[in-house]
Amino acid sequence: PNWNYDGSSTGQAPGADSEVIIKPQAIFHDPFRGAPHVLVLTDTYKPADMSPLPTNSRAPAVEIFANSPELEPWFGIEQEYTLFKDGAPLGWPTSKAASGFGPTIIIGYPAPQGPYYCSAGADVAFGRDLVEEHLDAVLKAGINCSGINAEVMPGQWEYQVGPCVGIDSGDHMTMSRYILNRVAEKYGVVVSYDPKPIPGDWNGAGCHTNFSTAPMRTEKTAFEKIIKPMMAKLEAKHAEHIAAYGEGNDKRLTGHHETASIDKFSWGVANRGCSVRVGTETASNGFGYFEDRRPASNMDPYIVTSMIYNTCCVE
């Protein structure tokens, strides 16, 4: 059934008319309490006319995905994030002395990037217990999580959600983030989705979004006849996509640290310095998928997935 909550406490409604209606849209197993408990994902509506709230990005995404469902759009999203404790990323040197009104300050930097990516060892991998517990929890919940890995910057990790079809991608990603925050509470750790949490010569955090349709995955000439024309469509809408791909992305998309410049669209085969990467296997086989590397780690998965589908397949 529908329910309601106090939207004035979240900045979504005035105090004099505070109720916001929530509709259940997806149900997951509760990995914390166990059966028969469940976690319910809802979206938000105005009680007067049941129109979606402006913050409800799921509802317009559902409408976009209703177009040509036979295309069966698959998404695989790579969620990067950084773990912070006492004001610094995990594994970074800190001082326990107070700094103003904050608890600690960063007093130095770890060794340069290189040994941390997909690492193992107490000197290079920081936060694995939390990361593994999150993986276990999302799998118990029924979220389609396909992997985890330590990332390039120390204290930074990634997990992958997908392949998911259409709107399920946003649902699974949204619930996976909620579960990550819940698990991090237990460890007294804060999860940062900032696309550039540490300035300087350190990798940012993205949310690379892999995309394919049934024809892209099966037709032998898909690379030439479907994927390459999609690159032209994405290039034409580059500014529009960038504007919707997350806040603070300009600090990340600099043309360095495995990113393309935010100002210019580019694509290439096996090139992680491009806006969009096409895998070597896709190019050689003639069919497959592509990876949009532009979305920031704090992106809205409903907006990004539906926008890619709309640009490539609907408009």
Steps between C-alpha positions, in 0.01 A plus 500: 500500500595865466629677810614849592771686690583852615640672193566822693780321687675418173443830319249340262179663631394803708408455866139602436455223244774260595385155391676327212354178361734207442423210269678163537686419179752225581542251784827348620584253775613671821862386551516655847191356670456194279176333391215577503609864502545694176641829376254694286612758246243774445467818297327827586179676390295808584181410689286757317529356149737202544751657264866408562703737716774691316751286690339180370731411212369144485156585358626671180754221455217243504330692217817504291563128547141428392613582146600192297537255791587230247846661478565364851750764614766361734702715736803419709601781736842525667451689827821652633506650850747610767495395866571773755566474871590792728510737205744306281478212253568162654872424496610863491723639777305712750551687823276441801544862602198725459495738206265787577172330576577189296625171640821453301707632214691332220870535581641337189441289196543129434742371240409597140235311307597171347495220760142550620292398197352150546747461785536256787691571820460712811741763366304566180136387546299693758143413597467150357288368790240769432511444126458123531214543747327734255540247220351227717209725599406606147510142376274392785267787409468369145689786337676400180854586613766349275825596671716721722855633483737739673546814291799711395499744793554352848174484694302490176298196389257393232214258459308413187122470469363321197422395247154635576219569255362854468359650819634211710847649466403814691308300759786262570759779511291717732443216746866395482606851605257493792640167615857630465421794727338265751802270508739795530312619812611185679864587438470869582598577142352761264443412134588786266359512147692819423644469148826664609531452878873580513646769273830454323662195344236255617231324300144622530195279542264422215198287423586353162183379332512207259214474251367266237177401330400160364596597141835637622571169672395269218518658155832427329526850350387685813832679554486669160124541456375560856781592741688746279182698420429507874838672551387780268175535696688516831742757360211723390353487851832518690428826685153382601637173636784667688254736669308199633789268584572617857611799705868596516583293194708785358764430765521137384467521119829680436657282233727345764469203736321279245243762401415703192464877500157615610490747210528261206339167413725218388475126457745224423570131513663390827577867578432592864593860427185544290146606591370163377701180474418215266660174604752327277283188494197700386696658216655173386181292529283768347246499784489567874471808722659836580606671822405862568784616726365849563252450790626611842486278807212709639288468184130418510473152342142560381603815316817358348360166381183649355693780332738258330206291381305804388790647302609175342170322440193723540566842348 
